């Protein structure tokens, strides 16, 4: 029947015990041949593993491994950028739906595409100075805005 202290011997060997726990295990090792043999087996196994020759990869295998790591890294970056793009789009759509658009005179626009109307509405001073020009003033304003080198594209 195995000793009940076998788990403690493994923790002792791994260095996971407190100073008091190490002292108790060392006392137990003096009186239990089975646990002393288990500790000797663990030490012998570690020596065998440390002495084993390391496998060498061929240059071709190393190259394939590097390519695989790079591809995995690229996939994770693309996945993260996809999620961030989706989050940014959701925030933009939410802001457009929540934030009410207003005309330049302060009245609220009641339309699903209020931001589009706001974007093409000429400044108030142009509309006032038109003298009833109808659609001519907004058309002239848009043409000037689009053709000026300072206007954002």
Order of alpha helices (4+ residues) and beta strands (2+ residues): alpha-alpha-alpha-alpha-alpha-alpha-alpha
